[in-house]
């Protein structure tokens, strides 16, 4: 096990899908109460496992960061007839 951050442990885990895929990385994180609630809500809404939900969330976060760093912008709307609103991530 290796880690630079005492709150995060990273180690290679065997990939159950076979040798043709790169090994998965096991990460241990400490979630705030707000993040833990968001994870619980997301898994309830999607029916996905915590692992799948976290994997997807990280991919979405990276996508958003690439867009914002490339001078892009992110917009959302609450419903089809609602106005577009720019999202700012602090």
Secondary structure, DSSP 4 states (H G I P E B T S, - for coil): -B-SSTT-EEEEE--TT-TTSPPEEEEE-PPPHHHHHHHHHHHHHH---HHHHHHHHHHHHHHHHHHHHTT---EE-SSTTSPPEE----
